[in-house]
Amino acid sequence: MEENGSIDRQIAVIGAGVMGSAIIKGLVGSGMILPQDLTAIDIDPIKLETLAGEAGINTTGDITNGIADRSIIILAVKPQTANIVLEAVSASISKTQLVLSIIAGLSLSKLSSGLAGHRCIIRCMPNTPALIGKGITAIASLPEVSLTEIDLAERLLKAVGDVVRVGESCMDAVTGLSGSGPAYVYTFIEALIDAGVREGLSRDLARRLALATVSGSTDMVSKSGLHPATLRDMVTSPGGTTIAAIEKLEREGFRAAIYSAVAAAAERSAELEK
Ligand SMILES: NC(=O)c1ccc[n+]([C@@H]2O[C@H](COP(=O)([O-])OP(=O)(O)OC[C@H]3O[C@@H](n4cnc5c(N)ncnc54)[C@H](OP(=O)(O)O)[C@@H]3O)[C@@H](O)[C@H]2O)c1
């Protein structure tokens, strides 16, 4: 039964690091999951103590105890520690437990074999704005996962932002675009601030102008529904300042650099998966 939009399921999150604790805080903070229904599992007792204090959840260092009777298990450890964790989980997992994995580069088939043939698995690729509830997570599942379970996963992950459903073959491209994407945007923002400083603005003023410009432009694209090129044309008057800058961007390969950056991250993601 669900009360006040909360989900009446017991959830275990293995790995209470950056992403795991963002998911935990999002779930509790949004009221989606009651703190007593959430268990964080980590090898670091200090992290667990802090999280228990902040979110009021259950904590343990023991995977077997932590996942017992939980209907959903979220895997949020680094790829390097995945094998140890999968082995521990596979020793006691039951067929109906839904596994959500945010471990980068670990395919559904590898997850399934690491979990002794378990098939109720959804692979997720979030991004770091999840830390402030503004992430976007792409999810892909094995064919055995029911639509009800996929809907449930989507509702849970919406606690930290938007969610899109994709085929697993899209995951490398998703990693290249939205997984690594915040770093490209931070680099652009940093360059815009430095460029303002280069033109004689104070750093504080340049930062304020750059942030408002990026977030305002993002809202213009999403709220107007117009193509970005149409919005650009609207501010590009003949012989004006903006077209002079756009010419520079095109000549210096700005657009091509973005294609190459996304392709490089997607290729690296595919390599790591192997
Ligand atoms: N950060 C991102 O932008 C992002 C985006 C998409 C996907 N991801 C994926 O999300 C996953 C988690 O990333 P993160 O940045 O949150 O990593 P993180 O901060 O290092 O968190 C992982 C946590 O797992 C703990 N841990 C290690 N071994 C464990 C074990 N055997 N049992 C239980 N807990 C264990 C770690 O403890 P110690 O610190 O003591 O080792 C740490 O607290 C990664 O697979 C990453 O690929 C991250």
The ligand as a Gaussian input file, in Angstrom:
#p B3LYP/6-31G(d) Opt

LIG

0 1
 N       29.630000      10.071000     -10.147000
 C       29.046000      10.091000     -11.355000
 O       28.949000      11.085000     -12.080000
 C       28.439000       8.837000     -11.896000
 C       27.578000       8.912000     -12.989000
 C       27.019000       7.733000     -13.479000
 C       27.330000       6.529000     -12.885000
 N       28.193000       6.499000     -11.826000
 C       28.501000       5.217000     -11.251000
 O       28.036000       5.189000      -9.936000
 C       28.828000       4.274000      -9.191000
 C       29.179000       4.919000      -7.871000
 O       29.966000       6.075000      -8.130000
 P       30.302000       7.097000      -6.973000
 O       30.916000       8.266000      -7.612000
 O       29.112000       7.266000      -6.102000
 O       31.433000       6.241000      -6.181000
 P       31.909000       6.382000      -4.677000
 O       31.652000       7.752000      -4.152000
 O       33.298000       5.831000      -4.597000
 O       30.898000       5.400000      -3.888000
 C       31.051000       4.012000      -3.846000
 C       30.902000       3.587000      -2.385000
 O       30.927000       2.168000      -2.308000
 C       31.720000       1.812000      -1.179000
 N       32.217000       0.443000      -1.308000
 C       33.383000      -0.010000      -1.813000
 N       33.455000      -1.352000      -1.720000
 C       32.302000      -1.764000      -1.132000
 C       31.785000      -3.020000      -0.738000
 N       32.491000      -4.141000      -0.942000
 N       30.577000      -3.068000      -0.158000
 C       29.867000      -1.948000       0.071000
 N       30.299000      -0.716000      -0.276000
 C       31.504000      -0.622000      -0.861000
 C       32.823000       2.847000      -1.211000
 O       33.519000       2.898000       0.018000
 P       35.060000       3.405000      -0.006000
 O       35.003000       4.840000      -0.438000
 O       35.486000       3.217000       1.408000
 O       35.771000       2.541000      -1.008000
 C       32.022000       4.108000      -1.483000
 O       31.468000       4.637000      -0.300000
 C       30.049000       3.943000     -10.032000
 O       29.942000       2.635000     -10.544000
 C       29.999000       4.939000     -11.137000
 O       30.489000       4.382000     -12.330000
 C       28.729000       7.627000     -11.305000

